[in-house]
Amino acid sequence: MKYKLNDWAGKAHTVTIPDGTTEVAGVVVSGDEILVYPVFRDPMEDSRIYDSFEGSFHKRLEDGLWIDVEEQK
């Protein structure tokens, strides 16, 4: 299964996650999204110059779309 992580410039980087995944979680470091759950994926780790924590994300797959869990409250 494929999932897209965005870098600081808004460019999408496709990563592989386990088939059947319905939830993902990660952090944003220097504008780059890093997947932490269900697997660790950081496609920009070799090009990142700064490592400043900017937040986190948690998304759930619903009807084929990744929805931010925080927006569902």
N, C-alpha and C positions, 0 to 999 in steps of 0.2 A: 504494500500500500504506500502511496506517496503523500507527502505533506510538504508545504512550502514555508520556509522561514525567510523573513525579510532582513536585509542588511541595513545599515545606517542610511544608505542612499535610496532605499526603497526597492532594490533589486531582489527578486525572489530566487531562492536557492532550494531546489527540490531535494528532499532527503527521503530515505526509505524507513518506514515504521512497520511494526508487525501488522499483518492482515487482521481485520476485525477490530482494530483500535477504535474506541468511541470517545476517549478523552485524552487530551494532551495538556502538559503544563511545562512552563519554562520561565526563563528570565531574559531580561533585556540588558545587555552589557554594551556600553558605548554605542547605543543605537542598533546593535545586532541582536536578533532573536536567537536564543540558544534553547534547544529542546532538552528538558531534563527528564520528563516522564512521558511515555513508558520506556523510552531509551534515550541515552545521551547522544545528541547530535549538535555539533558546532561547526558548520561548514566554513565559517569565516575566521577560525582560530589562528590560522597562519598569517592572516593579513591585518589583524586588529592591532592598532598601535597603542590605544589606551584601554584600560579595563575599569570603567566606572559603572557601578550598578545603577540602573535607571528604573527598575520595576520588574513585575512578573506578569504572567498571563496563564489563564486556565480556560481551555475551550472544550466544547462537547460537540460531537458530530450529530446533527439533527437534519433529517431529510436531505442528506448529501452536502450540507453546508456546515462549516465550523463556526459555532456561535460562542461568543464570549460568555462564560458562565456568570460573571458579575452582572451582566446586563439583564439576566433573567430574574433577578430578585424582585 
